[in-house]
């Protein structure tokens, strides 16, 4: 009886710590999600071509996100581990080199966008007005990709110190600004003309710039005390860069195969018609709110687990993983219920087209049953990353996205004629496959990469 009471108290105590870290991350994710949601909502009032153009473009930009996020993941893991081991100087050096890597990759992707924006959209099946609109939007938001990369990496560095509140505050402020600018630039206000999809792109770039400036200011006042004029931010260190790439490479691969697969199956969906793709995009913009909870809890798991492993507290790390998984399943199941019962009403917020509303309802009601499965995938991916094991999620994501989801979308959605229902069933099958494998590996204690394999030399200061 005493042991049961002790376990309950331990579970409650651990849950409080997790939620204290996760809540700001969830709020931050919520406001980040608002950017895409507001763009889709406002542009749906302009036309479905605009929604489709932004949807196709964002599918490509998510590939960029995959790379930038992987740098942030690596920085987050290393900084949290070094803090757990009280190696603060190493943590600062990792942060500095992460900033250098973010700037370099951001510039490379900006140049890539300038050269290949239109050809890529053509490969995805865009043509006519959708291609024209998509190319303009793509160029405006992605040529300054350095802003995107710095947003991801600076936020991750700050979260790695255990501060999840600062990125949340920045996210709140820039998203309030984004909503205001989006409305003004898309529809026009006073002397500012209506610019439609171009206005949405300009608003997005402005808020990203503001976000980078705010995050850099906070980082200078954090325990790492990194300044923009610090020469160590702009001088590459081969040892640290190799460690970041070793840790972040699989995380990038995991997101990259997911996003490239998404680009491919988006091409299949658009074959079902512009209206069906628009319905899928709108349903995805609604469903993505569930991700904010999963990613928020995964962020807390990554930070806490990395800290425990840095302090050689492996049992506590496993307990955190179990607790976060249970919490996420519970919360996202409730959210799934909401999606199921209010699916049609949510669709009506975006369009009056009855066929599009029907497709949105079908997609969201199928997605309602995916939510608890998605919870396992999102959180355990964060758990594995906190344990330094970034390769396994990459392997199973590759199989899930390219074999199960992409093939499933084509077979169920197109060949068998299930339409949007087939698309979302395929998404559910992919998530179920990955959830099963992640949980199986986690339950067998095969999720941690120990010091010989994680790229970190414990208690060894990195050379300058």
Backbone torsions as a table, in degrees:
resi	resn	phi	psi	omega
1	UNK	NA	-44.0	178.5
2	UNK	-61.8	-40.5	179.4
3	UNK	-65.5	-40.4	178.9
4	UNK	-61.6	-42.5	179.6
5	UNK	-64.9	-41.3	179.4
6	UNK	-63.2	-41.1	179.5
7	UNK	-65.7	-40.0	178.5
8	UNK	-63.5	-43.8	179.0
9	UNK	-63.5	-40.4	179.1
10	UNK	-63.6	-42.9	179.7
11	UNK	-63.0	-43.9	179.7
12	UNK	-64.8	-43.6	179.5
13	UNK	-61.2	-44.4	179.8
14	UNK	-65.5	-39.9	179.2
15	UNK	-62.1	-39.0	179.5
16	UNK	-63.9	-42.8	179.0
17	UNK	-63.8	-44.7	179.7
18	UNK	-61.0	-47.6	-178.4
19	UNK	-67.3	-32.3	177.7
20	UNK	-63.3	-37.2	177.0
21	UNK	-80.7	-38.7	-173.3
22	UNK	-74.6	-36.0	-174.6
23	UNK	-58.2	-49.4	176.0
24	UNK	-60.8	-37.0	178.8
25	UNK	-66.3	-38.9	177.6
26	UNK	-64.2	-43.9	178.9
27	UNK	-63.6	-41.6	176.9
28	UNK	-60.3	-47.0	178.8
29	UNK	-61.0	-37.6	178.9
30	UNK	-59.1	-48.6	-177.9
31	UNK	-72.3	-31.0	173.5
32	UNK	-65.3	-38.7	178.7
33	UNK	-64.4	-31.7	-179.3
34	UNK	-58.3	-32.1	-179.1
35	UNK	-56.5	-55.3	179.7
36	UNK	-65.6	-38.0	-179.1
37	UNK	-63.4	-47.1	-178.1
38	UNK	-66.5	-42.6	176.6
39	UNK	-55.9	-48.8	-178.9
40	UNK	-63.8	-42.5	-178.1
41	UNK	-64.1	-51.4	-178.8
42	UNK	-64.4	-43.8	-177.8
43	UNK	-70.0	-24.3	175.9
44	UNK	-65.4	-20.7	176.6
45	UNK	-82.0	-16.8	178.1
46	UNK	-88.3	-46.6	178.8
47	UNK	170.3	155.2	-178.6
48	UNK	-72.2	-24.6	174.8
49	UNK	-61.8	-39.8	179.0
50	UNK	-65.3	-41.3	178.2
51	UNK	-62.4	-44.2	179.7
52	UNK	-64.5	-42.6	179.9
53	UNK	-61.4	-44.9	178.8
54	UNK	-67.5	-38.4	179.7
55	UNK	-62.5	-45.3	178.6
56	UNK	-65.0	-43.3	-179.6
57	UNK	-63.8	-44.3	-179.3
58	UNK	-65.5	-28.5	176.2
59	UNK	-62.9	-35.5	177.6
60	UNK	-75.9	-43.2	-178.8
61	UNK	-62.9	-28.8	176.1
62	UNK	-63.7	-26.4	173.2
63	UNK	-66.1	-41.2	175.3
64	UNK	-60.7	-45.8	179.0
65	UNK	-54.3	-37.8	-177.8
66	UNK	-57.6	-42.8	179.8
67	UNK	-70.0	-48.9	-176.6
68	UNK	-64.4	-39.7	179.5
69	UNK	-65.4	-32.7	-178.5
70	UNK	-66.3	-35.5	175.3
71	UNK	-64.3	-42.4	177.6
72	UNK	-63.7	-40.5	178.4
73	UNK	-60.4	-47.6	-179.7
74	UNK	-61.7	-44.9	179.3
75	UNK	-61.3	-44.9	-179.9
76	UNK	-58.8	-47.3	-177.4
77	UNK	-63.8	-49.3	-177.3
78	UNK	-64.9	-44.6	-178.7
79	UNK	-63.6	-43.1	178.4
80	UNK	-63.6	-41.1	178.9
81	UNK	-65.6	-42.9	-179.8
82	UNK	-66.3	-35.9	175.9
83	UNK	-66.1	-39.5	177.7
84	UNK	-63.4	-29.5	179.3
85	UNK	-96.2	7.8	-179.9
86	UNK	58.9	36.6	177.4
87	UNK	-108.5	74.0	-170.7
88	UNK	-71.6	-32.1	179.1
89	UNK	-66.3	-39.9	176.2
90	UNK	-63.0	-39.5	179.0
91	UNK	-60.8	-41.4	-179.7
92	UNK	-66.1	-40.5	-180.0
93	UNK	-65.3	-38.5	176.6
94	UNK	-62.8	-42.8	179.8
95	UNK	-60.9	-45.1	-179.8
96	UNK	-61.0	-44.9	-178.7
97	UNK	-71.1	-29.4	175.9
98	UNK	-65.5	-38.0	178.1
99	UNK	-65.0	-43.7	177.7
100	UNK	-59.0	-46.8	-178.5
101	UNK	-63.8	-37.3	178.5
102	UNK	-64.0	-43.1	179.4
103	UNK	-64.9	-44.2	-178.6
104	UNK	-62.4	-50.0	-178.9
105	UNK	-67.0	-35.0	178.4
106	UNK	-62.6	-40.8	177.9
107	UNK	-66.0	-40.9	179.7
108	UNK	-61.5	-45.2	-178.3
109	UNK	-71.0	-28.4	175.2
110	UNK	-64.9	-42.8	177.8
111	UNK	-65.3	-41.4	178.7
112	UNK	-59.2	-42.0	179.6
113	UNK	-63.1	-44.8	-179.3
114	UNK	-56.2	-37.2	-174.7
115	UNK	-87.3	-39.4	-166.9
116	UNK	-115.7	10.2	-174.3
117	UNK	-57.8	-51.8	-177.5
118	UNK	-67.5	-46.5	179.5
119	UNK	-58.9	-37.1	-179.7
120	UNK	-65.6	-44.2	179.8
121	UNK	-63.4	-35.6	176.6
122	UNK	-63.5	-42.0	178.8
123	UNK	-60.6	-29.4	-179.7
124	UNK	-82.2	-2.3	177.1
125	UNK	100.6	3.3	179.0
126	UNK	-72.1	141.0	177.8
127	UNK	-153.7	165.3	177.4
128	UNK	59.8	-134.1	-176.2
129	UNK	-64.7	-36.8	179.7
130	UNK	-62.2	-41.5	179.1
131	UNK	-64.9	-44.3	-179.5
132	UNK	-62.3	-49.2	-179.4
133	UNK	-64.0	-43.1	-178.3
134	UNK	-63.7	-39.7	-179.4
135	UNK	-64.0	-44.2	179.5
136	UNK	-63.0	-48.0	-179.3
137	UNK	-61.8	-45.1	-179.0
138	UNK	-57.9	-48.4	-177.7
139	UNK	-62.1	-42.8	-176.5
140	UNK	-66.8	-44.8	-173.5
141	UNK	-84.0	-23.8	-171.3
142	UNK	-109.7	-17.6	174.5
143	UNK	-62.0	-42.3	172.7
144	UNK	-83.0	52.8	-177.5
145	UNK	-65.4	-18.4	178.1
146	UNK	-59.8	-30.4	177.6
147	UNK	-68.1	-39.3	179.2
148	UNK	-65.7	-46.7	-177.2
149	UNK	-63.7	-41.3	179.7
150	UNK	-68.5	-35.4	176.2
151	UNK	-58.6	-48.1	-179.4
152	UNK	-63.8	-48.6	-171.6
153	UNK	-72.9	-43.0	179.2
154	UNK	-62.7	-40.4	177.1
155	UNK	-62.6	-42.5	-178.9
156	UNK	-66.6	-38.3	177.8
157	UNK	-61.3	-46.6	-179.2
158	UNK	-64.4	-41.4	178.0
159	UNK	-65.2	-33.0	179.4
160	UNK	-62.4	-24.7	176.9
161	UNK	-79.9	-1.8	-178.3
162	UNK	94.6	1.6	-179.5
163	UNK	-98.6	97.9	177.1
164	UNK	-95.6	-6.8	-176.9
165	UNK	-77.9	-38.4	-177.2
166	UNK	-62.8	-50.5	175.9
167	UNK	-57.6	-32.9	177.7
168	UNK	-63.5	-47.0	-178.7
169	UNK	-61.7	-43.7	178.7
170	UNK	-61.9	-43.5	-179.6
171	UNK	-61.0	-40.7	179.6
172	UNK	-62.5	-48.8	-176.9
173	UNK	-64.9	-44.8	-176.6
174	UNK	-71.4	-26.7	179.5
175	UNK	-79.0	-32.0	171.2
176	UNK	-62.0	-44.0	177.1
177	UNK	-62.6	-39.3	-178.4
178	UNK	-64.0	-43.7	179.1
179	UNK	-59.6	-43.8	-179.4
180	UNK	-64.3	-50.1	-178.7
181	UNK	-66.3	-38.0	179.0
182	UNK	-57.4	-48.8	-178.5
183	UNK	-62.7	-45.5	-177.4
184	UNK	-64.4	-47.1	-174.9
185	UNK	-77.3	-30.6	179.3
186	UNK	-75.5	-46.4	-173.1
187	UNK	-102.5	-14.4	-178.9
188	UNK	88.5	150.4	179.1
189	UNK	-159.7	126.6	-178.4
190	UNK	52.6	-117.8	-176.4
191	UNK	-83.8	-5.5	-179.8
192	UNK	-89.5	121.3	-178.0
193	UNK	-74.4	158.9	174.8
194	UNK	-71.1	130.9	-176.0
195	UNK	-120.1	1.2	176.5
196	UNK	56.7	-129.8	-175.3
197	UNK	-65.2	-30.2	176.4
198	UNK	-65.9	-40.3	177.6
199	UNK	-62.1	-39.6	177.8
200	UNK	-62.2	-40.3	-180.0
201	UNK	-66.7	-44.3	-179.7
202	UNK	-62.5	-42.6	179.0
203	UNK	-59.9	-41.3	-179.3
204	UNK	-63.3	-43.2	-179.5
205	UNK	-65.3	-42.4	-178.9
206	UNK	-60.9	-45.5	-176.8
207	UNK	-70.0	-30.5	176.1
208	UNK	-66.5	-40.2	177.4
209	UNK	-62.7	-45.4	178.3
210	UNK	-61.7	-41.2	179.7
211	UNK	-61.1	-43.6	179.0
212	UNK	-62.0	-44.7	-179.3
213	UNK	-62.8	-41.2	179.6
214	UNK	-67.4	-44.0	-179.7
215	UNK	-63.8	-39.5	179.6
216	UNK	-65.2	-38.0	177.7
217	UNK	-63.0	-45.3	179.2
218	UNK	-65.4	-37.5	-178.7
219	UNK	-64.2	-35.6	177.7
220	UNK	-65.0	-24.4	179.5
221	UNK	-100.3	3.2	-179.2
222	UNK	-82.5	-179.0	179.3
223	UNK	-65.3	-20.9	178.9
224	UNK	-80.6	-26.4	176.4
225	UNK	50.8	53.7	179.3
226	UNK	-92.3	128.0	-178.7
227	UNK	-108.3	153.8	-178.0
228	UNK	-65.4	-27.1	-179.5
229	UNK	-92.1	5.2	179.0
230	UNK	-69.2	116.0	-175.0
231	UNK	-62.8	-23.6	-179.5
232	UNK	-67.9	-18.1	176.7
233	UNK	-73.8	-22.9	-171.0
234	UNK	-114.1	7.1	177.6
235	UNK	-112.7	113.8	-177.4
236	UNK	-66.4	138.1	174.7
237	UNK	-114.3	112.4	-172.7
238	UNK	-59.4	-39.2	-177.7
239	UNK	-62.3	-48.5	-177.2
240	UNK	-71.7	-39.4	178.8
241	UNK	-59.7	-40.5	178.6
242	UNK	-64.1	-41.0	178.1
243	UNK	-63.2	-43.1	179.6
244	UNK	-63.8	-42.3	-179.8
245	UNK	-69.5	-36.5	178.7
246	UNK	-64.3	-43.3	179.7
247	UNK	-77.1	-43.1	-175.1
248	UNK	-80.6	-22.1	-177.5
249	UNK	-55.0	-53.4	178.0
250	UNK	-63.4	-36.0	177.6
251	UNK	-64.0	-39.3	175.6
252	UNK	-65.3	-42.3	179.4
253	UNK	-60.3	-41.3	-179.4
254	UNK	-61.5	-46.0	-179.9
255	UNK	-74.0	-34.0	-177.8
256	UNK	-66.8	-46.1	179.4
257	UNK	-65.1	-31.7	177.5
258	UNK	-66.6	-46.9	-176.4
259	UNK	-72.0	-38.4	176.7
260	UNK	-65.4	-39.5	174.9
261	UNK	-62.1	-37.5	178.4
262	UNK	-64.2	-41.6	177.1
263	UNK	-58.1	-41.6	-178.9
264	UNK	-67.3	-49.6	-176.3
265	UNK	-75.7	-19.3	169.9
266	UNK	-63.0	-36.8	175.8
267	UNK	-61.4	-35.3	176.3
268	UNK	-69.0	-42.6	-176.8
269	UNK	-63.5	-39.1	-177.7
270	UNK	-66.3	-20.8	174.8
271	UNK	-66.7	-21.1	177.9
272	UNK	-78.0	-8.4	178.2
273	UNK	120.4	152.3	179.9
274	UNK	-60.1	-40.7	-179.1
275	UNK	-65.1	-39.6	178.8
276	UNK	-66.7	-41.2	178.4
277	UNK	-65.0	-41.8	178.1
278	UNK	-60.6	-41.1	177.8
279	UNK	-62.8	-42.3	177.9
280	UNK	-62.8	-41.9	-179.7
281	UNK	-65.1	-42.2	178.9
282	UNK	-65.7	-45.1	178.1
283	UNK	-60.3	-40.2	177.9
284	UNK	-64.9	-37.1	178.4
285	UNK	-66.5	-30.8	176.4
286	UNK	-77.9	-46.4	-177.0
287	UNK	-63.0	-28.4	-174.3
288	UNK	-63.4	-18.1	176.3
289	UNK	-63.0	-28.1	177.9
290	UNK	-69.2	-30.0	179.4
291	UNK	-63.7	-30.6	-177.1
292	UNK	-61.6	-33.5	179.2
293	UNK	-73.9	-48.5	-179.9
294	UNK	-61.0	-45.2	-179.9
295	UNK	-68.2	-36.0	178.0
296	UNK	-62.6	-45.6	178.0
297	UNK	-68.8	-35.5	177.1
298	UNK	-64.9	-37.2	177.1
299	UNK	-60.8	-46.3	178.5
300	UNK	-61.3	-42.1	-180.0
301	UNK	-62.4	-45.5	-179.0
302	UNK	-60.0	-46.0	-178.1
303	UNK	-64.3	-50.9	-176.1
304	UNK	-66.3	-42.6	-179.4
305	UNK	-65.8	-42.9	178.4
306	UNK	-61.7	-39.4	178.4
307	UNK	-65.5	-44.2	179.7
308	UNK	-63.6	-41.1	179.9
309	UNK	-68.2	-38.0	175.9
310	UNK	-60.2	-30.5	178.2
311	UNK	-94.9	9.2	-180.0
312	UNK	61.9	34.1	179.0
313	UNK	-106.6	75.7	-171.2
314	UNK	-72.6	-36.1	179.1
315	UNK	-64.1	-40.6	178.7
316	UNK	-65.8	-36.1	177.8
317	UNK	-62.2	-43.2	179.4
318	UNK	-64.4	-40.0	178.8
319	UNK	-62.3	-40.8	178.2
320	UNK	-61.0	-44.7	179.9
321	UNK	-59.2	-43.5	-180.0
322	UNK	-66.2	-45.7	-177.9
323	UNK	-63.3	-45.3	-179.2
324	UNK	-63.5	-39.0	179.7
325	UNK	-62.7	-45.8	179.3
326	UNK	-62.0	-44.9	179.2
327	UNK	-60.2	-43.7	-176.6
328	UNK	-67.0	-40.3	178.3
329	UNK	-61.1	-44.7	-178.7
330	UNK	-61.8	-49.0	-175.1
331	UNK	-68.7	-43.1	-175.5
332	UNK	-76.2	-21.0	172.6
333	UNK	-67.8	-40.1	176.3
334	UNK	-62.2	-43.9	178.7
335	UNK	-62.6	-38.8	177.3
336	UNK	-60.0	-38.5	177.8
337	UNK	-61.6	-40.8	178.3
338	UNK	-62.9	-44.6	179.3
339	UNK	-60.2	-39.1	-176.5
340	UNK	-66.2	-47.1	-172.9
341	UNK	-82.0	-22.0	-176.7
342	UNK	-114.8	18.6	-175.4
343	UNK	-58.4	-48.3	-176.3
344	UNK	-67.1	-41.7	178.3
345	UNK	-60.5	-41.1	178.5
346	UNK	-63.2	-40.0	177.7
347	UNK	-63.5	-36.3	-178.5
348	UNK	-68.1	-17.8	176.7
349	UNK	-68.2	-22.9	-173.2
350	UNK	-103.5	-31.0	-173.0
351	UNK	-154.6	158.7	175.4
352	UNK	-103.5	-3.6	-179.2
353	UNK	-69.8	116.5	-175.6
354	UNK	-63.0	-33.8	179.6
355	UNK	-69.1	-40.3	178.5
356	UNK	-67.1	-42.9	178.6
357	UNK	-60.4	-41.9	178.7
358	UNK	-60.6	-44.4	-179.9
359	UNK	-66.1	-37.7	177.1
360	UNK	-62.6	-43.5	179.9
361	UNK	-61.5	-44.4	179.8
362	UNK	-60.5	-46.4	-178.1
363	UNK	-61.6	-47.2	-175.9
364	UNK	-70.3	-34.0	179.7
365	UNK	-71.6	-32.7	172.8
366	UNK	-69.8	-41.2	-179.2
367	UNK	-62.9	-27.9	179.4
368	UNK	-56.5	-37.0	-179.3
369	UNK	-80.2	-15.0	179.5
370	UNK	-83.0	-22.5	-170.3
371	UNK	-53.6	-51.0	179.8
372	UNK	-64.2	-30.5	177.3
373	UNK	-70.3	-42.8	177.7
374	UNK	-61.1	-36.0	178.2
375	UNK	-56.8	-44.3	179.7
376	UNK	-63.7	-44.0	-178.4
377	UNK	-62.2	-49.5	-176.0
378	UNK	-64.6	-47.6	-174.8
379	UNK	-71.5	-45.2	-179.1
380	UNK	-67.8	-27.4	172.7
381	UNK	-62.4	-43.3	175.5
382	UNK	-64.5	-37.1	177.9
383	UNK	-63.2	-48.1	179.0
384	UNK	-60.6	-40.9	179.2
385	UNK	-65.5	-40.5	176.1
386	UNK	-61.9	-30.2	177.2
387	UNK	-83.6	4.1	178.7
388	UNK	80.3	2.9	-178.8
389	UNK	-98.3	83.1	-179.0
390	UNK	-92.0	-7.8	-176.2
391	UNK	-79.1	-43.1	-173.8
392	UNK	-61.6	-46.1	176.1
393	UNK	-57.8	-34.1	178.5
394	UNK	-64.4	-44.6	-178.1
395	UNK	-60.8	-48.9	-175.3
396	UNK	-74.6	-28.8	175.5
397	UNK	-66.7	-38.7	178.1
398	UNK	-58.5	-47.7	179.5
399	UNK	-67.0	-45.3	-176.3
400	UNK	-62.1	-47.6	-176.6
401	UNK	-73.0	-47.6	-171.8
402	UNK	-82.0	-30.6	-178.5
403	UNK	-96.1	-54.3	-173.6
404	UNK	-80.0	-53.0	-174.5
405	UNK	-72.0	-54.2	-175.2
406	UNK	-63.5	-47.2	177.5
407	UNK	-64.7	-39.7	179.7
408	UNK	-62.2	-41.4	178.2
409	UNK	-60.6	-43.3	-178.8
410	UNK	-68.0	-47.4	-176.1
411	UNK	-69.2	-52.3	-175.7
412	UNK	-75.3	-42.3	-175.2
413	UNK	-77.4	-41.3	-174.1
414	UNK	-103.6	-58.7	-174.1
415	UNK	-61.7	-47.0	-178.6
416	UNK	-88.2	-6.1	173.1
417	UNK	75.7	22.0	179.3
418	UNK	-78.4	-10.2	178.1
419	UNK	63.6	-139.1	-175.2
420	UNK	-65.3	-26.7	176.6
421	UNK	-63.8	-41.9	177.9
422	UNK	-63.7	-37.5	178.3
423	UNK	-59.6	-48.9	-174.9
424	UNK	-77.8	-25.5	172.0
425	UNK	-65.8	-41.3	177.7
426	UNK	-62.2	-38.9	176.8
427	UNK	-61.9	-41.8	179.0
428	UNK	-64.9	-41.0	179.4
429	UNK	-64.2	-39.7	177.3
430	UNK	-61.3	-47.8	-179.3
431	UNK	-64.2	-38.4	178.7
432	UNK	-63.1	-41.3	178.5
433	UNK	-60.8	-48.3	-177.8
434	UNK	-69.6	-37.9	179.2
435	UNK	-61.5	-43.4	-179.6
436	UNK	-62.0	-47.0	-177.8
437	UNK	-67.8	-40.5	179.0
438	UNK	-63.4	-45.1	-179.1
439	UNK	-66.2	-38.7	179.4
440	UNK	-60.7	-45.0	-179.9
441	UNK	-67.4	-42.1	-179.2
442	UNK	-64.7	-43.9	-177.9
443	UNK	-66.3	-22.9	178.8
444	UNK	-94.9	10.3	179.0
445	UNK	58.6	39.4	179.4
446	UNK	-115.4	39.9	-172.8
447	UNK	-117.8	-7.5	-178.1
448	UNK	-102.5	133.6	169.7
449	UNK	-96.4	117.6	-176.1
450	UNK	-80.0	178.0	-166.4
451	UNK	-57.0	-29.9	-179.6
452	UNK	-69.4	-19.8	-172.5
453	UNK	-114.0	-9.5	-171.9
454	UNK	-94.6	3.3	175.8
455	UNK	83.6	1.3	-178.3
456	UNK	-112.4	131.4	173.1
457	UNK	-93.6	109.3	-175.1
458	UNK	-63.8	138.0	177.9
459	UNK	57.8	28.1	177.0
460	UNK	-122.3	121.1	-178.3
461	UNK	-74.2	137.5	179.6
462	UNK	-73.5	136.7	179.3
463	UNK	-72.5	147.0	-178.6
464	UNK	-78.4	NA	NA
